[in-house]
Amino acid sequence: METPLNIGGVDILLGEQRQLELPVASLYTDTQVSIPVHVIRAKKPGPTVFISAAVHGDELNGIEIIRRLIQQQIKLATGTLILVPMVNIYGVLNQSRYMPDRRDLNRCFPGSQKGSLAGRVAYTFINSIVRHCDYGIDLHTGAIHRSNLPQIRANLDDADTLALAQAFGVPVLLNANVRDGSLREAAVNNGARVLLYEAGEALRFDELSIQTGVRGILNVLSSLGVIRKRRLRQKIAPFVANRSDWTRAAASGFVCEFAKLGAYVEKGEVLAEINSPLGELIQQVTSNRAGIVIGKQNIPLVLEGDAMFHIAYFGSAADEVVEHIEIMNDQIMPIATPII
């Protein structure tokens, strides 16, 4: 007989579905704060997968992605799916990227049972959720006033992780090293293979990013055999970028932007102009290399040194990347998903 999955002291058997609250440290008011967790188990054993969102509390797209997955009442063929819509519950309450102790939770993993607040939340999440899992998808957005094109970041030198990234179904894959203290690093050290999905902007819902995320997660679950095989329309081919750079402002001022998210830009192309309040042209911001804009700032104000355009480099495949970005937009945006 298989041992039940135990999360936060709650046993969950094969074939069961449970919603539970994972307690973490209380607020100043002694109000108990808990991380909500939704667990779905198939009758047959198989891979265990976690989907996490809002490790940064102001990154909201992932919360909506997980809500829609729960509303779909997914039927699993094998294995276990653990859905965690808000890891940094404190940041969500405060509409803040950070924890109340001013730490970035995604630099505090694997955490400590007796450490700072961020360290304790990280420790609880790793030991209550991640240690059970074979795979994970961590959902993120761009920072405040920045948007990211839907993209997957992962260790693409690992063949199994690359296969998962390709199955997700977005045009842009970034071969990204793990960052010290990140959830991805801690999960990998616990034996899980993890994708990081980046799309949209902090404190905003972006429909393209949300629908792409829902579809991508279902594609990955299908590829793992956790849900039944999905019939796909025109396949969106993924392309791997092994390098990307931020183009930064060399002056302060007001921005007139020319390059859009997902656009192909040539080396030397003018991406934006920085002007003085009286209209004087201060600087033309140009691309250092040919590539695809996968991230950009949205606020039309910059200080010298600010990151403005994130450009990924694909070499001769760049034209094909743009084509598949257009396919992604055409497939997803005409489909209106009602808010339940």
C-alpha positions in Angstrom: 0.0 0.0 0.0 1.4 3.4 -1.0 2.4 5.8 1.8 0.1 8.9 1.8 1.5 12.2 0.8 1.8 14.3 3.9 1.8 18.1 3.6 1.6 20.2 6.8 0.4 17.2 8.8 -2.4 16.4 6.4 -2.4 12.9 4.7 -3.6 12.9 1.1 -4.2 9.5 -0.5 -4.1 8.4 -4.1 -7.3 9.5 -5.9 -8.0 12.4 -3.4 -8.1 16.1 -3.9 -7.6 18.5 -1.0 -7.2 22.2 -0.2 -5.2 23.0 2.8 -3.5 25.9 4.6 0.2 25.7 5.3 0.9 27.8 8.5 3.8 30.3 8.5 4.6 33.1 10.9 1.7 35.3 12.1 1.4 39.1 11.6 2.1 41.7 14.3 -1.6 41.5 15.2 -1.2 37.8 16.0 -3.3 37.0 12.9 -2.3 33.6 11.6 -0.9 33.6 8.0 -1.0 30.5 5.9 0.1 29.5 2.4 -2.9 28.1 0.5 -2.2 24.8 -1.2 -4.4 22.8 -3.6 -3.4 19.1 -4.1 -4.8 16.7 -6.8 -3.8 13.1 -6.7 -4.5 10.5 -9.4 -5.5 6.9 -8.5 -2.3 5.7 -10.2 1.1 6.7 -8.9 3.4 8.8 -11.1 5.4 12.1 -11.1 4.7 14.7 -8.5 4.7 18.3 -9.9 4.5 21.6 -8.1 3.3 24.8 -9.7 4.1 27.9 -7.6 3.4 31.6 -8.0 4.0 34.9 -6.2 7.3 34.1 -4.7 7.6 37.8 -5.4 4.4 39.1 -3.9 3.6 41.7 -6.6 3.8 39.2 -9.5 0.1 38.4 -9.9 -0.2 36.6 -13.3 0.8 33.3 -11.7 -2.0 33.5 -9.1 -4.6 33.8 -11.9 -2.9 31.0 -13.9 -3.3 28.7 -11.0 -6.9 29.8 -10.3 -7.8 28.9 -13.8 -6.1 25.5 -13.5 -8.1 24.8 -10.4 -11.4 26.0 -12.0 -10.8 23.5 -14.9 -11.1 20.6 -12.4 -8.1 18.8 -14.0 -8.4 15.0 -14.1 -5.0 13.4 -13.6 -4.2 10.1 -15.3 -1.2 9.5 -13.0 0.8 11.2 -10.3 0.2 14.3 -8.2 -0.2 18.0 -8.9 0.5 20.5 -6.1 -0.7 24.0 -6.8 0.6 26.9 -4.7 -0.9 30.3 -5.9 0.8 32.5 -3.3 4.2 31.5 -1.7 5.0 35.0 -0.5 1.6 35.7 1.1 2.9 38.7 2.9 4.1 40.4 -0.3 0.7 39.8 -1.9 -1.0 41.5 1.1 1.3 44.5 0.8 1.5 44.5 -3.0 5.2 44.2 -2.6 7.9 42.2 -4.2 9.6 41.6 -0.9 8.9 40.1 2.5 8.1 42.3 5.6 11.7 41.8 6.7 12.8 43.5 3.5 14.3 40.4 2.0 13.8 39.0 -1.5 12.3 35.5 -0.8 13.8 34.2 -4.0 17.3 34.8 -2.6 16.5 33.0 0.7 16.1 29.3 -0.3 16.5 26.7 1.1 15.9 28.8 4.2 16.2 28.0 7.9 13.7 26.8 10.5 15.2 29.3 13.0 16.2 32.1 10.6 14.6 35.3 9.4 10.9 35.5 8.4 11.9 35.0 4.7 14.2 32.1 5.7 11.4 30.4 7.6 8.9 30.7 4.7 11.5 29.4 2.3 12.3 26.4 4.7 8.6 25.6 5.1 8.0 25.6 1.3 11.0 23.5 0.5 10.3 20.9 3.2 6.5 20.8 3.0 6.2 21.0 -0.8 9.3 20.8 -2.9 10.9 17.8 -1.3 8.0 15.6 -2.5 8.3 16.7 -6.1 10.0 15.4 -9.2 9.2 18.5 -11.3 8.2 22.1 -10.8 7.1 25.2 -12.7 7.7 28.5 -10.9 5.6 31.4 -12.3 7.0 35.0 -12.5 6.5 38.3 -14.2 8.7 41.3 -14.9 9.4 43.7 -12.1 7.4 46.9 -11.4 7.1 49.0 -14.6 8.7 46.2 -16.7 7.1 43.6 -19.0 8.4 40.3 -20.2 7.5 38.4 -23.3 6.2 34.9 -22.4 9.4 32.8 -22.0 10.9 29.9 -20.2 14.2 30.1 -18.3 15.9 26.8 -17.3 19.0 24.8 -17.4 18.7 23.7 -21.0 22.0 21.8 -20.9 20.1 19.1 -19.1 18.3 17.0 -21.7 15.2 16.2 -19.6 14.7 19.9 -18.6 15.1 20.9 -22.2 12.4 18.5 -23.3 10.1 20.0 -20.6 10.9 23.5 -21.8 10.2 22.6 -25.4 6.9 20.9 -24.4 5.7 24.1 -22.7 5.2 25.7 -26.1 6.6 29.3 -26.1 8.9 30.6 -28.8 11.6 31.9 -26.4 13.7 29.6 -24.2 16.6 31.1 -22.2 19.4 28.9 -21.1 19.8 30.5 -17.7 22.1 29.6 -14.8 20.4 29.2 -11.4 20.7 32.1 -9.0 22.1 31.6 -5.5 19.3 31.3 -3.0 16.5 31.0 -5.6 13.7 28.5 -5.4 14.9 27.0 -8.6 18.3 26.3 -7.2 16.9 24.8 -4.0 14.4 22.6 -5.9 17.2 21.3 -8.3 19.3 20.5 -5.3 16.4 18.5 -4.0 16.4 16.4 -7.2 13.5 18.2 -9.1 13.7 19.6 -12.6 12.3 23.1 -12.7 11.1 25.5 -15.3 10.8 29.3 -14.6 8.0 30.9 -16.6 8.4 34.7 -17.1 5.6 36.7 -18.6 3.9 40.1 -18.2 4.3 42.9 -15.6 4.1 43.1 -11.8 0.8 44.2 -10.3 -1.1 43.6 -13.6 -3.0 40.8 -15.2 -1.9 40.2 -18.8 -4.3 38.0 -20.8 -1.7 36.7 -23.3 0.7 35.8 -20.5 -2.1 34.1 -18.4 -3.5 32.0 -21.3 0.0 31.1 -22.5 0.9 30.0 -19.0 -2.2 27.8 -18.5 -1.7 26.1 -21.9 2.0 25.7 -21.3 1.5 24.0 -17.9 -1.1 21.6 -19.4 1.3 20.9 -22.2 4.1 19.9 -19.7 1.7 17.8 -17.6 0.6 16.0 -20.8 4.2 15.4 -21.8 4.9 13.8 -18.4 1.8 11.6 -18.7 0.2 13.3 -15.7 -2.9 14.2 -17.8 -4.0 12.7 -21.1 -2.3 13.7 -24.3 -3.5 17.0 -25.6 -4.4 17.8 -29.2 -2.4 20.8 -30.3 -3.2 23.2 -33.0 -0.3 24.6 -35.0 2.8 23.8 -32.9 4.8 26.8 -31.6 8.4 25.9 -32.1 10.7 26.9 -29.3 14.1 28.5 -29.9 17.0 28.6 -27.4 18.9 31.7 -26.7 22.2 31.1 -24.9 22.7 34.8 -24.3 20.7 37.9 -23.5 21.6 41.5 -22.4 19.9 44.6 -21.1 20.4 47.8 -23.0 20.8 50.6 -20.5 20.2 54.4 -20.6 23.4 56.5 -20.9 21.5 59.6 -19.8 18.4 60.6 -17.7 15.3 62.0 -19.2 11.9 61.3 -20.8 11.6 58.3 -23.1 10.1 58.1 -26.6 10.0 54.4 -27.3 10.2 52.7 -30.8 10.9 49.0 -30.2 8.0 46.9 -28.9 8.0 43.6 -27.0 8.6 40.7 -29.3 10.1 42.8 -32.0 13.2 41.9 -34.0 15.9 44.6 -33.9 19.0 45.0 -36.0 22.4 45.9 -34.6 22.6 49.7 -34.3 18.8 50.1 -34.6 17.3 53.0 -32.6 15.2 51.5 -29.8 14.2 54.8 -28.1 15.1 58.4 -27.7 15.8 60.1 -24.4 14.7 63.8 -24.3 15.0 66.7 -21.8 11.7 68.2 -20.4 12.1 71.0 -22.9 12.3 68.6 -25.9 16.0 68.5 -26.5 17.3 65.1 -27.7 19.8 63.9 -25.2 20.5 60.3 -26.4 19.4 57.7 -28.9 19.3 54.3 -27.4 20.6 51.7 -29.9 20.8 47.9 -30.0 24.3 46.5 -29.6 23.4 43.3 -31.5 20.6 41.9 -33.6 18.1 40.1 -31.5 14.5 39.8 -30.1 13.1 42.2 -27.5 12.0 39.8 -24.7 11.7 42.4 -21.9 11.3 46.2 -21.6 10.5 48.9 -19.2 7.1 50.6 -19.5 7.5 53.9 -17.6 8.6 56.7 -19.9 11.2 58.0 -17.4 14.8 56.9 -17.0 17.8 57.6 -14.9 21.2 57.1 -16.2 22.1 53.4 -16.0 18.5 52.2 -15.9 17.8 48.9 -17.8 15.5 49.7 -20.8 15.4 46.7 -23.2 16.2 43.1 -22.6 17.4 41.6 -25.9 17.9 37.8 -26.5 20.2 36.6 -29.3 19.2 33.7 -31.6 21.5 34.2 -34.6 20.1 33.2 -37.9 16.9 31.8 -36.4 15.7 35.3 -35.3 13.2 35.6 -38.2 11.6 32.3 -37.2 11.4 33.3 -33.6 9.4 36.4 -34.6 7.1 34.3 -36.8 6.3 31.9 -33.9 5.7 34.9 -31.5 3.1 36.0 -34.0 1.6 32.5 -34.1 1.4 32.5 -30.3 -0.4 35.8 -30.3 -2.8 34.7 -33.1 -3.7 31.4 -31.3 -4.3 32.9 -27.9 -5.6 36.4 -28.0 -8.8 35.7 -30.1 -9.9 33.2 -27.4 -11.7 35.1 -24.7 -11.6 33.3 -21.3 -14.4 34.4 -19.0 -13.5 35.5 -15.5 -15.1 32.9 -13.2 
